Amino acid sequence: MAQPPQIHKGIIKQVLSGDSVVIRGQPKGGPPPERILGLSGIVAPRLARKPQGTAEQQTSGMTDEPYAFESREFVRRLLIGKQVTFTVEYKVATSGREYGTVWVKQGDENVNVKEQVIMEGLAVQRSGVKPSDEQMKLNELEEFAKASGKGKWSSDSPDKHVRQVLWSLEKSAAEQFAARNQGKEIDGVIEFVRDAGTMRVELLPSHQYITLMLAGIKTPAFKQEAGEPFAEEAKFFVESRLLQRDIKVLVEGFSNQNIVGSILHPAGSITEVLLREGFARCVDWSMAFVSRDREKLRAAEKAAKDAQRRLWRGYVAPTVAITTSEREFTGKVVEVINADAVVIKKADGDTKKFHLSSLRPPRKEKDEETDVSPRGSGRMLYDVPYMFEARELLRKKLIGKKVNVVVDYVKPAENTFPERTCATVSIGGINVAEALISKGFASAVRHRQDDEHRSSKYDDLLAAELRAKKNMRGIHAKNKDATVHRVADISGDHSKAKQFLPFLQRAGRSVAIVEFVASGSRLRLYIPKETCLITFLLAGISCPRVAQVGRGGHQTEGEPFGQDALTFTKEFCLQHEVEVEVDSMDKAGNFIGWLFIENRNLSVALVQAGLASVHFTADRSKYAKELYSNEDAAKAKKEKIWANYEETTVEEETISEDSERQCEYQDVVVTELSGPISFWAQKIATGPELEEFMEQLRVEFEANPPTAGAYKPKKGDICAAQFSDNRWYRAQVEKVSGGQVQILYIDFGNREDTKTINLAQLPAAYSKLPPQATQYRLAFVAEPQDEDWISETMASLNSDLLNREMKLNVEYKNGTEIYVTAIDPESQTDFGKSLVESGLLLAEKRRERRFTTLVEEYQAAQNKAKANRCNIWQYGDITADTAIEFGYKKSS
């Protein structure tokens, strides 16, 4: 008696047709064994095969038999991935093919698969099979299918049940297919798994076959000799979950003749699972195609790294020397540097420069002739295509705004580049680096695959760059040079500045962008309307100087609060759009005027903050009253530069406009000239007292000679200084730079640069006498603008005023500045009026009633100079509207 067939168990890996399946066992330390089993006693319609070989060979089997696909699909949906029991009834010796019966559990009973296929009319009995009880049952089921008109026994035309298969796509057609269907979800069945990251998919209902590469990852590959580590395991991992499963394909791009996309399955993302299990790693170029959940893929890879799974065995995460509080914070952007860095002010007031992570700003190719790159030329912002547009995007979006900062990595110093802190900066949830790249104003850095020093949003940057390339935006456009900005840099160029001056003056308020702040009152502006760069000096104020590094690294010391003024102006307007009113220009080609932001005057703001004093030139401006009132308020509060301010020893003027002019002349001797209309003088009455004082100081130092170099001067100190005549005089230290020092002799008014070894500590007894020299300015006059005539005026002052006795009358004061008329005691000539009549000074109008007569006399003197064409009037009336062409400013 024959032994009953042995019953086996297995899992259906693949359904080849309606009567043939691939069964695998359970995995044990690797991919499990497989066997192909044909269903005995039945024949299903044959499926078409992919054409191979010659044209003649390709004609055979190129189309399905009717109902072949329905038959395969019925069995696939019934069995795929399920555990079955089966028997092997016989084996064909020539082919080694095994035939048997397969049962699958449905509910509480095991169902014979052969019977199910016959009953649906999707297979027929095999002819020539020995009659048996099983065959009789199959015959009954086949008759039932015929009577019911099921499957191939239906009344439909057989042609309706034959697939029109599209086996492959040429490269151009595949690229068009990807572009046409990008972002779409298409039903399909995975028919073949080449490796864990590449598979053949039949798309439904079109029956189009495509080769699909999983976007975002690289899996171990099979090579000719041997596969990479974990290649077999990774392939089995995918096959056991996806082979012949119903899925959706999300088309995301095209690369290397293959469609790039993602597999959508109800059980989850196979890409994410492969990464989490250590069967794959993220690939930057491919990650750019991923349109959904890129963060999940990176997180899955990180989980595998941390657990050291498979590909990441032995992986050690790089150490990060950044504290949690420093890693993420909010701050205000105070400066944008070109297109790849920003300066951010933190909550504690500290400012720091951050480079945008993984971002490369626009670059200009090296000049083909000179092979020289413009980097370092100082004009990259305007000369490099799209650099200005990139900077402007950041400036308009970020300057003065609060942003969120996530520090990604610190790039160590190398070659000539200093250490750089790189971060992802976002505002309102928008990553500014991504915004730049998506507009084609920058590109993403291509990091090495093992380089983990990259942006935390690196995949978003890659995707943005892919979109920009596709749309040919910015640096990816064909004509890059179209955006180079032709900017005239007229800073420090007197002749060019002179040409631009009339346009800027006539324009009234002009819109400008503050590109650089050199000090509290010195700025560099870009004027979009005139496409020019200018140096701009704030009118009406004097600001403390900042420390500067000159040629050869020599550093000059700054004045107190100079750095504070610089910081104030930077925060006030750096890289903001402002309005400027240009009044005039200086001899160096710098423009002088007023700067406003949101209608707030920067000159007034600096004075109000105690970071600047009012300059006498403000008297003629419409902002004089506002400036002086704010200066008085700052003095009263002792703000900044006024911290040690005491009321001047010269009594403040209390005479009203309606009062009579007071004439109380004092006899002085002029000791030093400090400008065309300013000088130092001593009261003659104090001369003998000063001589006696100096003699006592001489005797003191002869008796107790100071040790050379023992005294360390500081700015503002009152000390003793040895003059070239070897005598010692009192001096105030104005500037210290190394072994050099600039001093002011407070009893005479002259300045000198000397060495620190020529200074000594002043004995306490000699500091009680007030300074004997006072600085005065000539009243009712203004100096010429032309440099040559200023020299002529100084020459006249030097011959007619210096070291001469004069009678001075204080007419009015401007802050601590004292304005006087100077009378020659012998000729009783008004010295200022005589200079006006000689055409060396201009008459200044004042509206006080008490000065009416005197102002008229000065005006008459000026009219006389005009009529005689004296000196500055030799070419005509310089106060007329056309006078600006000769380099003069119209007198007020």
Sequence and secondary structure as in RCSB ss.txt:
>XXXX:A:sequence
MAQPPQIHKGIIKQVLSGDSVVIRGQPKGGPPPERILGLSGIVAPRLARKPQGTAEQQTSGMTDEPYAFESREFV
RRLLIGKQVTFTVEYKVATSGREYGTVWVKQGDENVNVKEQVIMEGLAVQRSGVKPSDEQMKLNELEEFAKASGK
GKWSSDSPDKHVRQVLWSLEKSAAEQFAARNQGKEIDGVIEFVRDAGTMRVELLPSHQYITLMLAGIKTPAFKQE
AGEPFAEEAKFFVESRLLQRDIKVLVEGFSNQNIVGSILHPAGSITEVLLREGFARCVDWSMAFVSRDREKLRAA
EKAAKDAQRRLWRGYVAPTVAITTSEREFTGKVVEVINADAVVIKKADGDTKKFHLSSLRPPRKEKDEETDVSPR
GSGRMLYDVPYMFEARELLRKKLIGKKVNVVVDYVKPAENTFPERTCATVSIGGINVAEALISKGFASAVRHRQD
DEHRSSKYDDLLAAELRAKKNMRGIHAKNKDATVHRVADISGDHSKAKQFLPFLQRAGRSVAIVEFVASGSRLRL
YIPKETCLITFLLAGISCPRVAQVGRGGHQTEGEPFGQDALTFTKEFCLQHEVEVEVDSMDKAGNFIGWLFIENR
NLSVALVQAGLASVHFTADRSKYAKELYSNEDAAKAKKEKIWANYEETTVEEETISEDSERQCEYQDVVVTELSG
PISFWAQKIATGPELEEFMEQLRVEFEANPPTAGAYKPKKGDICAAQFSDNRWYRAQVEKVSGGQVQILYIDFGN
REDTKTINLAQLPAAYSKLPPQATQYRLAFVAEPQDEDWISETMASLNSDLLNREMKLNVEYKNGTEIYVTAIDP
ESQTDFGKSLVESGLLLAEKRRERRFTTLVEEYQAAQNKAKANRCNIWQYGDITADTAIEFGYKKSS
>XXXX:A:secstr
      EEEEEEEEEEETTEEEEE   SSSS  EEEEEETTEE         SSHHHHTTT S  TTHHHHHHHH
HHHHTT EEEEEEEEE TTT  EEEEEEEEETTEEEEHHHHHHHTTS EE TT    HHHHHHHHHHHHHHHHT 
GGGSSS GGGGS   B    HHHHHHHHHHHTT EEEEEEEEEEETTEEEEEETTTTEEEEEEETTEE     SS
   TTHHHHHHHHHHHHTT EEEEEEEEEETTEEEEEEE TT  HHHHHHHTTS EE HHHHTT  S HHHHHHH
HHHHHHHT GGGTT         HHHHEEEEEEEEEETTTEEEEE TTS EEEEEETTEE       TTT    T
TSS HHHHSTTHHHHHHHHHHHHTT EEEEEEEEEE  BTTB  EEEEEEEETTEEHHHHHHHTTS EE    TT
   S TTHHHHHHHHHHHHHTT GGGSS GGGG    EE TT HHHHHHHHHHHHHT EEEEEEEEEEETTEEEE
EETTTTEEEEEEETTEE     EE GGG EE   TTHHHHHHHHHHHHTT EEEEEEEEE TTS EEEEEEETTE
EHHHHHHHTTS EE GGGGGSTTHHHHHHHHHHHHHHT GGGTT    SS      TTS      EEEEEEEEEE
TTEEEEEEGGGHHHHHHHHHHHHHHHHHS   TT     TT EEEEE TTS EEEEEEEEEETTEEEEE TTT  
EEEEEGGGEE   GGGGSS  SEEEEEETTEE  SSHHHHHHHHHHHHHHTTT EEEEEEEEEETTEEEEEEE T
TT  BHHHHHHHTTSSEE     GGGHHHHHHHHHHHHHHHHTT GGGTTS TTSGGGGGGT     
